[in-house]
């Protein structure tokens, strides 16, 4: 149980376009979802925390107008990278908590390449 | 505030020999501690976790870790390395939570290489 999926697994987009990444909890309702960014050979950096039906809480230094997070249901959160630039190229990983245990469950990640 | 220090960015061991990946933490409250493994271009898999119960924690694939409060350490060990253990390992600290909704603080990672 507690499976999290992400779609797409890889995406290439042109500079200036927007791209949406989906994070779904497949077999549980996620009270809280988290979005992380990972640069090559580096650790995960928390970008934002989102709770269903409310605005996401962004970490310091993360532009909320550039990285739009929507948590419209208890099983789906989306991250939209707006007006993407090459420096936004990264590995984006989401995680979700069930609310009934002490773990976060991670998705497989989405590799974004902006050309 | 909380932080994690993984003392080695890269560890190489021969297949069949013991593995030791070091992690020290600091936390202003009682922490939960986790070890995750990440294979190339993959998400994170939980190896084991400490959440204030037994200080010696056993995880999957033969890994274990011991919580030592006096040393603020949570080192990961395995008696005998296998080729499939080659991956990136992250030590993570978070406040104790019953709901999994606390922020995770990640260490910088240790890349484990297994020599045939």
Interface residues (C-beta under 8 A of the other chain):
Chain A: X6 X31 X32 X34 X41 X42 X43 X44 X45 X46 X49 X91 X93 X95 X97 X98 X99 X100 X101 X102 X103 X104 X106 X107 X108 X109 X111
Chain B: X32 X36 X41 X42 X43 X44 X45 X46 X49 X51 X90 X96 X97 X98 X99 X100 X101 X103 X104 X106 X107 X108 X109 X111
